[in-house]
Amino acid sequence: MAMRPESVKTWLQALQARIVTQLEAVDGQAFRRDGWERPTGGGGLSCVIEEGGVFERGGVNFSHVTGPSLPPSATAARPELAGRAFEAMGVSLVLHPRNPHVPTVHMNVRYFVATAEGQEPVWWFGGGMDLTPYYGEVDDAVHFHRTCQQALQPFGEHYHPQFKAWCDRYFFLKHRNEPRGVGGIFFDDLNEGGFDHCFALTQSVGEHFVNAYLPIVERQRGQAYSEQQRDWQAYRRGRYVEFNLVFDRGTLFGLQSGGRTESILMSMPPIVKWRYDWQPEAGSVEAQLMSEFLIGRDWV
C-alpha cells in the first residue's frame, strides 16, 4: 500500500484534539491554543496549559514541517539520507503536574518522509511514551507498562520487549548513569511490514496514551504533599531538563531544523533546582525511587 501522508496528518490532528479535551476535563482549566506558521514551510498548533488545577505546566503539540535538507539529528543513524528534502509531522506532549505524587509523562508519535529527485521516497514512523515519577508507586508503573504492552500486542509479540528495552536505553542520562524515569516504550525508523502495518501500530500507541496515564493522575492527584516533597520534585525535574537539552532527538531536530522555539521548549518544567553533589537521605522514600524504580526493571 502506498504511503498516505494526508491520512497521517488527519489522524494526528484528531488525536491532539481528543487528548487536549480529555486533559481539560481532568484539570478543569482550558489549554491555550496557539497556531503558528513556519516561514520555510509548514506550521502547527501548540496547546499549552500553565498553572492549571492539576498540571503546573504542559503542552500537547502538533507540527507539520518541510525543509530542503534533513538536519544532522535525523541522519545520525541514516547517513545515506543526508541532504535529502524532508517532510515531518507528529504530536508530542509533556505534562508536569504540580503534585509530586503525580508523575511527569511524555508521549510522541511522528512520521517522516525523506525525498530526493529520481529516487524512491524513504518513510518511517516513530514514537512512544514514558513515565517519570518523583515517588515510586508499583501499581502505577505496572499499569503504565501493561497499557503499553496492550497497545503493541495486536501487531506482534516481539514488539513490546523490543520497544521497552529501546526505551530504557534511550531515556538514559549517560553522564549521570541513571534512567530518566521508569520507562515505557520507544521506537524509531519503523517501516517493516509496510505502511498500513506501521501506521496502525503508531495509531495504537497514540490512542493508548490516555488510558496509560489518566488513571494514575486520578489515583494520585488528591494526595497531600509537603514543601520538602515539592523540593525533591524540583531537584528531580533537573534530570528531565538535562536529558531534553543534551540527548533528546526531537528537541535537537526541532532546533536544528529551525522549528518554533516556544513549542519545542514547552517540555521544560516551570520550577527546577540543581544542587552540588546532593543525595537523598539513606532509607528515605526519595532514596527508594533511585534504588527500586530507576533501574530499568521489568514491570510487566
Phi, psi and chi 1 to 4 in degrees:
 res  aa     phi    psi   chi1   chi2   chi3   chi4
   1 MET       -  133.9  176.8   62.7   72.2      -
   2 ALA   -69.0  152.7      -      -      -      -
   3 MET   -69.4  149.3   58.8 -177.3 -169.8      -
   4 ARG  -134.6   82.2  -58.0 -174.8  -53.8  -81.2
   5 PRO   -56.2  -34.6  -24.2   33.5      -      -
   6 GLU   -65.3  -36.9  -82.3  -53.2  -48.6      -
   7 SER   -69.2  -34.1   61.4      -      -      -
   8 VAL   -65.3  -45.1  179.8      -      -      -
   9 LYS   -61.6  -44.1 -177.3  175.4 -179.8  177.7
  10 THR   -59.8  -44.5  -61.2      -      -      -
  11 TRP   -65.2  -43.9  170.9   70.9      -      -
  12 LEU   -59.7  -43.8  -72.8  167.5      -      -
  13 GLN   -65.9  -37.7  -69.8  173.7  -46.8      -
  14 ALA   -69.7  -38.3      -      -      -      -
  15 LEU   -61.5  -46.0  176.3   71.0      -      -
  16 GLN   -57.1  -47.3  178.7 -166.0   33.2      -
  17 ALA   -61.7  -42.6      -      -      -      -
  18 ARG   -65.3  -45.4  -77.2 -165.0  -60.5  -84.5
  19 ILE   -63.5  -44.3  -69.9  174.4      -      -
  20 VAL   -61.1  -43.6  169.0      -      -      -
  21 THR   -59.6  -42.9  -61.9      -      -      -
  22 GLN   -70.5  -35.8  -71.8  169.0  -68.8      -
  23 LEU   -69.2  -37.2  -68.5  173.9      -      -
  24 GLU   -62.9  -38.6  -73.1  176.3  -28.0      -
  25 ALA   -64.3  -36.4      -      -      -      -
  26 VAL   -74.2  -41.4  167.6      -      -      -
  27 ASP   -80.4  -37.9 -171.8  -85.7      -      -
  28 GLY    91.8   -5.1      -      -      -      -
  29 GLN  -122.4  145.9  178.7  174.8  -53.8      -
  30 ALA   -77.5  146.9      -      -      -      -
  31 PHE   -78.2  146.4  -82.3   62.7      -      -
  32 ARG   -81.1  128.4  170.6 -174.3  171.7 -174.8
  33 ARG  -103.5  123.5  -72.2  156.8  172.2   80.2
  34 ASP  -131.1   98.1 -170.6   12.5      -      -
  35 GLY   -79.4  147.5      -      -      -      -
  36 TRP  -147.4  155.6   54.0  -85.0      -      -
  37 GLU  -122.6  145.3  -70.2 -174.6    6.9      -
  38 ARG  -101.3  124.2 -175.7  166.2  169.8  -94.9
  39 PRO   -55.0  -34.2  -24.0   31.9      -      -
  40 THR   -91.6    2.1   51.3      -      -      -
  41 GLY   134.6  120.7      -      -      -      -
  42 GLY   100.7 -164.6      -      -      -      -
  43 GLY   170.5 -160.3      -      -      -      -
  44 GLY   179.7 -172.8      -      -      -      -
  45 LEU  -135.0  119.5  176.1   66.5      -      -
  46 SER  -100.2  127.7  -63.7      -      -      -
  47 CYS  -115.7  114.0  -61.7      -      -      -
  48 VAL  -127.3  141.7  178.8      -      -      -
  49 ILE  -124.4  138.2 -172.1  168.0      -      -
  50 GLU  -137.3  137.9  -67.9 -175.5  -57.4      -
  51 GLU    55.8   45.9  -61.8  -58.4  -32.9      -
  52 GLY   -82.8 -176.0      -      -      -      -
  53 GLY   -69.7  -33.3      -      -      -      -
  54 VAL  -116.0  -43.8  173.2      -      -      -
  55 PHE   -96.4  118.8  -57.8  111.0      -      -
  56 GLU   -69.4  -36.8 -167.8  169.2   16.6      -
  57 ARG  -159.2  142.3 -173.7  158.8 -161.0 -122.5
  58 GLY  -167.6  159.7      -      -      -      -
  59 GLY  -148.1  145.5      -      -      -      -
  60 VAL  -127.6  105.3 -175.4      -      -      -
  61 ASN  -111.8  138.8  -68.3  -11.8      -      -
  62 PHE  -112.0  136.9  165.0   77.8      -      -
  63 SER  -141.3  149.0   63.6      -      -      -
  64 HIS  -142.5  105.7  176.4 -153.3      -      -
  65 VAL  -126.8  151.9  -61.5      -      -      -
  66 THR  -129.3  159.5   58.2      -      -      -
  67 GLY  -164.4  162.8      -      -      -      -
  68 PRO   -78.7  -16.6   28.0  -33.4      -      -
  69 SER  -154.3  127.1  179.6      -      -      -
  70 LEU   -59.9  135.3  -82.6  161.4      -      -
  71 PRO   -73.0  164.4   23.7  -30.0      -      -
  72 PRO   -55.8  -35.2  -24.2   31.7      -      -
  73 SER   -64.6  -26.6   58.9      -      -      -
  74 ALA   -87.6  -18.1      -      -      -      -
  75 THR  -111.9    5.5   58.0      -      -      -
  76 ALA   -57.0  -43.0      -      -      -      -
  77 ALA   -92.8   -6.1      -      -      -      -
  78 ARG  -136.1   67.5  -69.2  166.4  163.7 -100.4
  79 PRO   -59.5  -23.1   16.7  -28.0      -      -
  80 GLU   -68.4  -14.4   72.9  -81.1    6.3      -
  81 LEU   -94.3   -2.8  -61.0 -178.1      -      -
  82 ALA   -54.8  133.5      -      -      -      -
  83 GLY    91.0   -9.5      -      -      -      -
  84 ARG   -75.9  150.1  -75.7 -161.4  177.7 -153.7
  85 ALA   -70.3  158.5      -      -      -      -
  86 PHE  -142.2  158.1   71.6   91.0      -      -
  87 GLU  -133.1  127.2  179.3  177.8   11.3      -
  88 ALA  -134.0  136.8      -      -      -      -
  89 MET  -144.4  150.3   60.0 -176.5   80.2      -
  90 GLY  -176.4  168.4      -      -      -      -
  91 VAL  -117.1  129.8  167.0      -      -      -
  92 SER  -131.9  133.6 -179.3      -      -      -
  93 LEU  -136.8  147.2   68.9   81.9      -      -
  94 VAL  -139.8  133.4  176.0      -      -      -
  95 LEU  -127.3  124.3  -61.8  165.4      -      -
  96 HIS  -112.0   98.1  -67.6  -70.6      -      -
  97 PRO   -69.5  156.5  -16.8   30.8      -      -
  98 ARG   -75.6  -42.8 -179.7  178.6  -67.8  100.0
  99 ASN   -70.2  121.7 -170.6  -37.9      -      -
 100 PRO   -66.6  -11.4   16.8  -25.8      -      -
 101 HIS   -81.7  -12.5  -64.8  -70.1      -      -
 102 VAL   -98.1  123.6 -174.9      -      -      -
 103 PRO   -69.9  153.8  -12.3   25.4      -      -
 104 THR   -73.5  149.3  -76.9      -      -      -
 105 VAL  -139.3  151.7   73.6      -      -      -
 106 HIS  -134.6  140.5  158.3 -100.8      -      -
 107 MET  -144.7  144.9 -169.2  -83.9  -70.6      -
 108 ASN  -151.5  136.6  173.7  -96.0      -      -
 109 VAL  -134.9  135.0  -79.8      -      -      -
 110 ARG  -150.0  160.8   57.2 -167.8  178.2  -84.5
 111 TYR  -140.9  132.5  174.7   64.6      -      -
 112 PHE  -123.6  145.8  -87.5   81.8      -      -
 113 VAL  -133.9  129.4 -175.6      -      -      -
 114 ALA  -113.9  130.7      -      -      -      -
 115 THR  -127.2  150.3   55.9      -      -      -
 116 ALA  -148.3  142.9      -      -      -      -
 117 GLU   -58.8  131.1 -160.0  169.2  -29.8      -
 118 GLY    81.8    4.1      -      -      -      -
 119 GLN  -127.1  154.3  -62.5 -173.6   52.3      -
 120 GLU   -65.3  138.0  -80.5  -71.2  -56.3      -
 121 PRO   -60.8  145.1  -18.7   30.1      -      -
 122 VAL  -110.2  123.8  176.7      -      -      -
 123 TRP  -124.5  156.0   58.8  -94.1      -      -
 124 TRP  -161.5  157.1   67.4   94.1      -      -
 125 PHE  -109.3  159.0  -73.9   89.7      -      -
 126 GLY  -153.1  169.1      -      -      -      -
 127 GLY   159.5 -161.9      -      -      -      -
 128 GLY   139.8 -178.6      -      -      -      -
 129 MET  -152.6  149.3   57.1 -179.7  120.5      -
 130 ASP  -148.1  153.4   66.3  -70.7      -      -
 131 LEU  -114.5  134.3 -164.9   69.1      -      -
 132 THR  -125.7   88.3  -53.9      -      -      -
 133 PRO   -80.6  157.5   29.0  -31.5      -      -
 134 TYR  -102.0  -25.8  -55.6   98.5      -      -
 135 TYR  -129.8  123.7  -71.8   91.8      -      -
 136 GLY   -71.5  130.8      -      -      -      -
 137 GLU  -130.4  115.6  -70.6  -72.5  -15.1      -
 138 VAL   -58.3  -45.0  171.1      -      -      -
 139 ASP   -60.6  -37.6  -71.5  -10.1      -      -
 140 ASP   -66.3  -46.6  -68.0  -10.7      -      -
 141 ALA   -63.8  -41.6      -      -      -      -
 142 VAL   -64.4  -45.7  169.2      -      -      -
 143 HIS   -60.2  -45.1  168.0   79.2      -      -
 144 PHE   -62.0  -46.9 -168.6   83.1      -      -
 145 HIS   -69.5  -36.7  -80.7  -92.1      -      -
 146 ARG   -65.6  -36.9  -79.5 -172.2  178.6  155.8
 147 THR   -67.7  -38.9  -51.3      -      -      -
 148 CYS   -60.4  -41.6  -70.9      -      -      -
 149 GLN   -62.6  -42.9 -175.8 -176.4   44.5      -
 150 GLN   -62.2  -35.1  -71.1  161.3   11.6      -
 151 ALA   -63.0  -33.6      -      -      -      -
 152 LEU   -97.0  -18.8  -62.3  170.5      -      -
 153 GLN   -50.2  -45.8 -162.1   87.8   34.8      -
 154 PRO   -65.6  -13.8  -17.9   31.0      -      -
 155 PHE  -102.0   -6.7  -55.8   95.1      -      -
 156 GLY   142.9  136.9      -      -      -      -
 157 GLU   -64.0  -24.8  -66.5  -70.9  -24.0      -
 158 HIS   -76.9  -19.2   64.5  -68.9      -      -
 159 TYR   -66.2  -45.2  -79.8  119.3      -      -
 160 HIS   -63.1  -51.8 -177.8 -104.4      -      -
 161 PRO   -59.5  -35.4    9.9  -20.7      -      -
 162 GLN   -67.5  -48.0 -178.5 -176.1  -26.1      -
 163 PHE   -75.6  -28.2  -68.2  174.2      -      -
 164 LYS   -65.8  -46.9 -168.4  -91.1 -175.7 -164.2
 165 ALA   -64.4  -37.5      -      -      -      -
 166 TRP   -63.4  -41.8 -162.1  -17.2      -      -
 167 CYS   -61.5  -45.4 -174.3      -      -      -
 168 ASP   -61.1  -38.2  -72.1  -19.4      -      -
 169 ARG   -71.2  -40.7  -73.2 -165.4  -52.6  -86.8
 170 TYR   -72.8  -51.0 -180.0   73.2      -      -
 171 PHE   -85.2   61.9  -69.0  106.9      -      -
 172 PHE  -130.9  126.9 -170.4   84.6      -      -
 173 LEU   -87.3   98.9  -72.3   86.0      -      -
 174 LYS   -60.3  -38.7  -60.6  177.4 -174.0   71.4
 175 HIS   -72.4  -16.4   60.8  -71.8      -      -
 176 ARG  -104.0  -14.6  -60.8  -79.3 -170.3 -175.8
 177 ASN    55.8   46.8 -164.9   34.2      -      -
 178 GLU  -149.6  148.0   66.6 -177.6   46.8      -
 179 PRO   -67.4  154.9  -14.9   28.4      -      -
 180 ARG   -72.1  -34.1 -175.5  172.1   83.3  171.2
 181 GLY  -158.9 -148.1      -      -      -      -
 182 VAL   -96.4    8.1  -64.5      -      -      -
 183 GLY    80.3 -157.1      -      -      -      -
 184 GLY   163.5 -117.8      -      -      -      -
 185 ILE  -137.8  150.5   50.3  175.1      -      -
 186 PHE  -149.3  138.8  178.2   85.4      -      -
 187 PHE  -150.5  154.2   64.9   97.2      -      -
 188 ASP  -150.2  166.9 -154.6   -1.6      -      -
 189 ASP    54.7   34.7  -56.3  -40.0      -      -
 190 LEU   -86.0  113.9  179.7   72.3      -      -
 191 ASN  -144.4    7.6   58.2   12.8      -      -
 192 GLU   -73.6  141.5   63.5  176.0   53.2      -
 193 GLY    88.8   -0.5      -      -      -      -
 194 GLY    94.2  166.0      -      -      -      -
 195 PHE   -61.1  -48.5  178.9   89.0      -      -
 196 ASP   -61.7  -42.2  -75.7   -5.9      -      -
 197 HIS   -62.0  -48.5  170.9   81.0      -      -
 198 CYS   -67.3  -39.3  -63.9      -      -      -
 199 PHE   -65.8  -43.7 -176.5   24.5      -      -
 200 ALA   -63.3  -40.6      -      -      -      -
 201 LEU   -62.7  -45.3 -176.3  153.1      -      -
 202 THR   -63.9  -40.7  -54.8      -      -      -
 203 GLN   -59.6  -42.9  -75.0  175.7  -67.3      -
 204 SER   -62.7  -40.3 -174.5      -      -      -
 205 VAL   -60.9  -48.8  169.9      -      -      -
 206 GLY   -61.9  -41.0      -      -      -      -
 207 GLU   -73.7  -20.5  -59.9  -67.6   -4.9      -
 208 HIS   -86.9   -5.8  -85.2   78.8      -      -
 209 PHE   -59.5  -49.6  165.0   73.4      -      -
 210 VAL   -58.4  -42.4  164.9      -      -      -
 211 ASN   -71.2  -26.5 -169.3   39.7      -      -
 212 ALA   -72.5  -35.6      -      -      -      -
 213 TYR  -106.1  -44.2 -175.9   58.6      -      -
 214 LEU   -63.9  -34.2  -71.3 -168.1      -      -
 215 PRO   -60.2  -32.6  -26.9   36.7      -      -
 216 ILE   -67.6  -43.4  -62.4  171.5      -      -
 217 VAL   -58.6  -47.5  175.3      -      -      -
 218 GLU   -64.2  -35.0  -64.6  -67.4    5.4      -
 219 ARG   -71.7  -32.8 -165.2  155.0   53.6 -135.8
 220 GLN  -107.1  -15.8  -56.6  -65.0   -8.1      -
 221 ARG   -64.3  -25.2   62.9 -177.3  -68.7 -179.3
 222 GLY   -89.2   -1.5      -      -      -      -
 223 GLN   -68.9  136.9  -80.1 -143.7   57.2      -
 224 ALA   -70.6  150.7      -      -      -      -
 225 TYR  -145.6  158.7   57.6   88.7      -      -
 226 SER  -107.9  169.3   65.1      -      -      -
 227 GLU   -63.7  -34.1  -83.2  -53.7  -53.3      -
 228 GLN   -63.6  -37.5 -179.4  -95.3  -27.9      -
 229 GLN   -71.1  -34.9  -70.9  171.6  -38.5      -
 230 ARG   -65.4  -35.9  -81.6  -80.4  -76.2  171.1
 231 ASP   -63.8  -44.7 -165.6   60.0      -      -
 232 TRP   -61.7  -42.2  167.1 -111.1      -      -
 233 GLN   -58.7  -45.5  177.8 -168.1   44.5      -
 234 ALA   -63.3  -37.6      -      -      -      -
 235 TYR   -66.0  -45.9  172.2   73.6      -      -
 236 ARG   -68.9  -30.4  -70.8  -59.6  -51.6  168.2
 237 ARG   -61.7  -26.8  -80.4  173.0  170.2  177.9
 238 GLY   -57.4  -35.7      -      -      -      -
 239 ARG   -64.6  -37.1  -59.2  -67.6 -155.0  -98.6
 240 TYR   -61.9  -45.2 -151.2   88.2      -      -
 241 VAL   -62.6  -44.9  171.6      -      -      -
 242 GLU   -58.1  -45.5  -71.5  176.0   23.9      -
 243 PHE   -62.9  -48.5 -179.0   88.0      -      -
 244 ASN   -63.2  -36.0  -83.3   22.6      -      -
 245 LEU   -85.2  -24.2  -66.6 -177.8      -      -
 246 VAL   -99.7  -40.4  177.0      -      -      -
 247 PHE  -116.9  -26.5  -61.8  112.3      -      -
 248 ASP   -66.5  121.1 -172.5   73.3      -      -
 249 ARG   -68.4  -32.5  -78.0  168.0   61.7 -179.7
 250 GLY   -66.1  -43.3      -      -      -      -
 251 THR   -62.2  -46.4  -57.4      -      -      -
 252 LEU   -64.6  -41.3  -64.9  174.2      -      -
 253 PHE   -60.8  -46.0  173.3   83.0      -      -
 254 GLY   -60.0  -45.8      -      -      -      -
 255 LEU   -70.5  -40.6  -63.8  174.1      -      -
 256 GLN   -71.3  -26.7  -70.6  172.0   -3.2      -
 257 SER   -94.1   10.1   62.5      -      -      -
 258 GLY    73.2   31.9      -      -      -      -
 259 GLY   -70.2  179.2      -      -      -      -
 260 ARG   -83.3  112.5 -174.9  171.3 -177.0  -96.1
 261 THR   -58.6  -42.6  -56.5      -      -      -
 262 GLU   -59.8  -39.7  -76.1  -60.5  -51.3      -
 263 SER   -73.2  -39.1  -62.2      -      -      -
 264 ILE   -64.6  -42.7  -63.0  161.6      -      -
 265 LEU   -92.2   12.3  -63.9 -177.6      -      -
 266 MET   -66.9  -13.6   66.6   84.7 -162.5      -
 267 SER   -73.7  -10.6   64.0      -      -      -
 268 MET   -75.5  134.4  -64.8  -60.5  141.2      -
 269 PRO   -70.5  152.0   23.0  -30.0      -      -
 270 PRO   -76.1  -28.9   27.3  -32.8      -      -
 271 ILE  -128.4  122.4  -63.4  171.7      -      -
 272 VAL  -139.8  149.0 -167.1      -      -      -
 273 LYS  -135.4  143.7  -68.2 -177.8 -179.9  179.1
 274 TRP  -121.1  145.0  -80.2  -90.3      -      -
 275 ARG  -132.8  155.8  -68.2 -162.7 -169.5   88.5
 276 TYR   -81.2  118.1 -179.2   77.7      -      -
 277 ASP    48.5   47.8 -162.9   23.4      -      -
 278 TRP   -99.1  141.1 -175.9   79.0      -      -
 279 GLN  -131.2  145.6  -59.0  -65.3  -32.2      -
 280 PRO   -68.2  157.3   22.3  -30.7      -      -
 281 GLU   -63.7  135.5 -172.8  179.3  -26.1      -
 282 ALA   -57.7  134.4      -      -      -      -
 283 GLY    84.5   -4.6      -      -      -      -
 284 SER   -79.7  165.2   64.9      -      -      -
 285 VAL   -66.2  -28.3  -74.5      -      -      -
 286 GLU   -65.5  -43.6  -71.6   80.5    9.9      -
 287 ALA   -65.2  -32.3      -      -      -      -
 288 GLN   -63.6  -34.9 -172.3 -177.8   36.0      -
 289 LEU   -56.5  -44.4  175.9   77.3      -      -
 290 MET   -69.8  -41.0  -47.7  -63.5  -67.6      -
 291 SER   -85.6  -26.8   63.3      -      -      -
 292 GLU  -115.4  -18.3  -63.3 -176.7   24.5      -
 293 PHE  -113.4  -42.0  -73.5   83.2      -      -
 294 LEU   -88.5   59.3  -56.1 -172.3      -      -
 295 ILE  -135.4   13.5   54.0  172.7      -      -
 296 GLY    62.2   35.9      -      -      -      -
 297 ARG   -80.1  165.6   65.2 -169.0 -101.3 -166.2
 298 ASP   -86.4  112.3 -178.3    3.4      -      -
 299 TRP   -91.7  -16.2  -65.8   97.9      -      -
 300 VAL   -92.3      -  175.6      -      -      -
